[in-house]
């Protein structure tokens, strides 16, 4: 029962962080990168072509919500997907489709 609660909670957190907030697109990009391999903040900044401070902000939000985990300390801290995020990655991909569709619609003129 506790596992089901945890999975339901993780799904709600993923929805809120990706679809429900303005920074969702950048957080989704970070999560997609971390699915491939661990990165430190500077590497993510380079790979995603985002400002270092922006990356640090999103990493902090993702850590606080237990979507990612970290290893090491200081400048070289490596970030990777948490176990909960790994187990819910398919749900994340479904939500991601909704974000991209929302993003595309927002850019269209009607």
C-alpha angles and dihedrals in degrees: 000000000000091000091054090050091050093050092048090049092049090051091053091048091050091049092050095045096045108028104019102053138058094242093054096108093055092043089051090051090051092049092049090052092048090051087065096048143323117283136182119232094262093051091049090050090054097042095046095036091232129139112270092235091052091052091048091051093052092045089054092051092047092048093049089054094046093240091124134026132209138220126197128010142259124013094343096053108142120216127206139163116285119240089254092053092047090054092047098041093114089055088050090053090053091050090046090059088056091050093051091048091049090047092050093048091050090057096049124095115227 
